[in-house]
């Protein structure tokens, strides 16, 4: 996916393009694009009562602690298959759904449906509210 660079953010500043590019970067394991997709002061909210639940503030905490912590729950070397299934965008807000399939560190299959509400500002993600089957996450990734 290529686009002309936009000031203040990764290539392309359209909110839909920014959210899609982020999900594809996760799918492709593109760590640099994942990090560059977020504003420095971004926030990510994850529901439930899991060890990862709550609000994560700041690009470094989101990428290193939240996303990195989730990656550590998966089997090393096993692929995480991300499939973007739907995207609806209006102005700076994007609603995206995707599937995440992989293998947990304990060998259990991980298969979840996720929904994220992204807010984009100046070509970068400023906030995400993610919704997923937290019961499945608890049983498979946090037994």
DAFEN-V101006 format. One record per run of one state. SS is the DSSP state (H for helix, E for strand, L for the rest). FROM is the first residue (numbers start at 0). TO is the last residue. If there is no record, write none. Layout:
ss;from;to
SS;FROM;TO
SS;FROM;TO
//
This chain:
ss;from;to
L;0;13
H;14;27
L;28;29
H;30;35
L;36;36
E;37;45
L;46;52
E;53;56
L;57;57
H;58;70
L;71;72
E;73;73
L;74;79
E;80;89
L;90;91
E;92;103
L;104;107
E;108;120
L;121;122
E;123;131
L;132;132
H;133;140
L;141;142
//
